[in-house]
């Protein structure tokens, strides 16, 4: 069973009741199949109705769900012959940003993205997906390698933002993010980015400056976290829900603004409830986007990418 979020409490209570009935009926002395089926139908309907009207803050919670698929899951489910590449050739190998050569449905590509980790040990190892300067410089190196060898680039974005520590600032965090964004914009190969969870601040844009930007239905993408915005505007993170509403962080809002190109539907209840289904849906969307860019020359790809980002926010 997935971990339930606060707003899913009624669903959790129904599911607990169903589990109790199944346990009672396990010995075969009592037939509770009709009651179980009735409650399961009610639970499924409530789950569908709840996720059909999520608020921006609730979507933020779903995007952060600890059981949501991560970079390693997408690589395992979609890419063959993955060869990880490490290090920025200057300082260190950042574990928050992963990448390497891979084969995607018969096509050689470069895939890179944020890895948050899936338990306490791996979350610490990967710094909760918050890249350091060496991570973004590794990304620059991988993008340039892909460009040199004519490999399409796929990026999977899932970060609350770049690491804000003083050591990162000392090593040029802002410069590394800016150069990573510039490298994506300058690549002469197709670049397809997917916001698979959180897309936070420059740490996300540094890997998301693509010809096509895809986004999961319940992912979020914004210049700052709702809590950060609330702390600035109201001096308290308790106003995060109001901030999320005002910031227009959802895929539906961003599609309307032209910030993203495609919304990828998630399984009912979020990607964490049926990871294989979500991974397959992402694969289909990536394949469609890459195929649509095949005929463009290097100059056409750069020009289209530049025009796409310059048009954002234009009235």
N, C-alpha and C positions, 0 to 999 in steps of 0.2 A: 504493500500500500504506500502511496506517496505521502509525504509530509503535508499536512493541511495548513493553509494560510489562515490568518485571522478571519477574513471575510468568508471563508469556506466552512465555518463552524456548523451551520445546519447540515451541510453535506457530510461532514465528519460524524455527526451524531447519527444520521441515518445509516452510514456505513458501519458504524460500531454496532448498531442494532442488528444489521444484516449478519455481521460476523457472529454475534451471539446466537442468532437463530441457527446458523450453519453449524456452530459448535454443538448446540443442543440436538440437532438432527443427525449428527455424525454417526451415532451408534445405531441408527436405523429404526429405533423403536417408535419414533414420531415422524410423521410426514408433514414437513413444514415448507415444502417446495412452493406451494401457492403463495404463502405469506412472503417468502424470500423473493419470489419473482415480482410480487406487487411492490415491495419496498425498493427492489433494485430498479424497477421502472421509474418509481418516484424519484430515487436518487439520481438516475441518469437525466431525467427531465430537469431537475433542480440544477444539476451541474451545467447543462446546456444553457438554461435560462440565465444563470449567474454569469457565465463567461460571455454571453451575448451582450451584456450591459456593464462591462467592467469600466470603472473610472480610470483616469490616467494614473492615479496613485496605485490602484489595484494592479494595473498592468505593470507598473514598476516593480511591485512585489513579485509578480509572476516571472518577470524577466530576470529577477535575482534568485529565483528558486534554486536551492542547492542541488536538486536532483535534475535540473535542466541539462541537456547534452552540452558537452564542452568540446574544445578543439580536438582533443584526442578521440572523442567519440565520432566526430564528423570525419576525421581522417580514417579511422578504422572502418567506418561504414560506407564511405564514398570513394576513397582513393586507394589505389594499388601501388605497390613498389615505392612506398614512401621512404625517401632518403633524407633524414634530418641534416640540416646544415647549422653549425654552431659558431658563435662568436662574432664580434664586430671588427676583429683584426686590429684592435686598438687598446681595449681595456679588459673586457670579460664577456662571458656568455650569459645573457639575461634569460632566465627561465620563464618569465612572464610572456615573452613573445617567441613563438615557435615557428619553424618553417623548413621547407626543403623541397626537393624534386619529388614529383609523384605522377601517377597516371590516373586520369579521370575519364572513365568511360571510353578508353582507347586513345585519349588525347594526352600528350605530355604537357604538364603544367608546373608552375611554381605555386605552392600553397603556403600561406602564412597566416598567423592569427594569434589572438590572445588565449592563453590557457590559465583558468582560475584555480584549477585543482578541484578534487572531489572529496577530500577528507582533510582533517586538521594538518597532517604532515605534508600533503601535497599542496594545500593552500598556502602554507608557509613557504614551501619550496618555490612555488610559482608567484609568490608575492601577491596573491589574490587577483592575478591578471593585470596588475599595475606595472606597466613597463618603465624601465629606467633608460637613461640615455643610450647605454650600450645595446638595449633591446631595439630601439628605433634605428640605431646605426646598423644593427644586424639586418633589420628590415630593408634599409637602403641598399645594403650589399646584395641581398637576395633579389630585390627588384632590378638592380642593375645587371646581375647575372642573368636573370630571366630575359631582360631586354637584349643582352648580348647574344643569347642563343635562340631568340625568337620564340620564347615560351609564354603562353598566356598566363596571367597572374590571377589567382583566386585568393581573396583575403576574407577571413572570418573574424568579425569584430565582436568582442565581448569583454568590456572593461568599464569600471566605474570612472576611470581616468588614469592618466599617467601618474607614476609615483611622485608625491609632492615633498619627499624628504630633502633635507638640506644637502645631503651628499649628491643627490640627483641634480639639484640646482648648481652645485659646484662643478659638476661634470657637463653642464650645458644642456639641461633638459629641454628648454624652449627651442634652442637651436637645432637639436636633434629631431624634435617633432616637426619643426618647419621644413627641415631638409628631407624628412621622410615623406611629408605631404608633397613636396616639390618633386621628389623622385617618382612618386606615383603619377603625378600630372605629366611628367616628362617622358614616361615610358612609351616606346613605339610599338608596344604589344597590347592586346586587349587586357583590361583590368576590370574584374568583376568583384565587387565587395558585397558582403552580406552581413547585416547587423543581426546576430543570432541571439543576443541577450541584451546586455546593456551597451549602449554606445555613448560613452561619456567623454565630453570635452575634446580637447586637441589630441588626447591619447587615442581617441577613436578615429578622428578625421585623418590622422597620420597614416592609417591603413585603409581608409574608406574613400580616397579621392579616385574613384573609378569611373569607367565609361558607363557602367550600370551599377546602381546601388539597390540591393535587395534588402528586404527587412521582414522578419517574422511578424506575424499578426499581433503577438503580445510582447514584442521587444520594445525598447524605448531608446531614443536617440536625442541628445540634448547637449547644450554647451556647458552645463553644470548639473549636478545632481539636484533633485527637488529639495533635499535637506540643505544643501549648500546655498541654493537660491533663497530659501526661507530664512536661513541664518543671516544673510546679507540684508534682505528686505525687512524682516520682522524681528531680527535678533533672537530667533528661536527656531529650532528644527521642527517644533511641534506643528508648524504651518506647512509641512511638506506636501500634504494633500492639496492645499490651495495653490501652492507653487506649481505642482505638477499639472494642475488644470490650466493655469495661466501660461505655462511654458510651451504647451502643445507638443508633448514629447512622444505621442503615439504614432504608430505607422499610418493610421488613417489621416491624421492631421498633416503629417509630413509628406504623404503622397499628394495631398491637395496643394501643398506649397511648392511641389516640384523638387523637394530635397531628396526624395527617394523615387525609384522608378517602379518597383514591383513589391506588392505585399504577398508574402507566402502564408497560406492558411496553415494553422496549427491544429493538431488533434483536439477534440473537445476536452477542455480542462487544461490545456497547455501542453507544450512539447515534452515536459517531464513525464506525462502520463502515458505516452506512447512514443518513446524516443525513435524507434525504427521508422515509424510513419513520418515523423518530422524530418528525420535525416533524408529519407527518400524524397520528400517534397522539396527539400533544399537542393538535392541533386538534380531533380527535374528542372528547377528554376535556373540553376547554374548552367546546365546544358543548353537550355533555350537561349540564355543571354550570350553565352560564348559563341554559339552557332550564328546568332544574329550579327556578331562583330567580325566574323571570319573574312568577309569580303573587303573590309576597310584597310587602307594602307596605313603605314606608320604615321604619316603626316595627318591623315584624316582622323585617326584615333586621337592624336594629341589635340587637334583642333576641336573635335567634338567634346573632348573632356574639358578643355579650357572654356568653351562656350557654355557648357552645362553648369559649371561652377560659377562663372561670372554672372549667369542669369539668375542665380538664387537671390531672392530678396528684391529683385527688380520689380518696380510697380509699373 
